């Protein structure tokens, strides 16, 4: 489980970096976060990540529904969600010793 956790967190960190560099869109980022969550299959992780993913999905849905890009406020909200995700990763790494 430890190796799986480390690999999946590396994927997640890579996706966040790609998003921040503009190499990955918000929808793809959300899909990667959800994919990592499924691979980890940790109920506590899924419960903790749910509000972060919900926030990102809401922003993405509004942007897609309005057929426009992210507003400045959306971009700030996404970054806040990513910061929360980084804190969550840190908490789980501390618990697992990874």
ABEGO torsion letter per residue (X at the ends): XAAAAAAAAAAAAAAAAAAAAGABBAAAAAAAAAAAAAAAGBAAAAAAAAAAAAAAAAAAAAAAAAGBBBBAAAAAAAAAAAAAAAAAAAAAAAAAGX
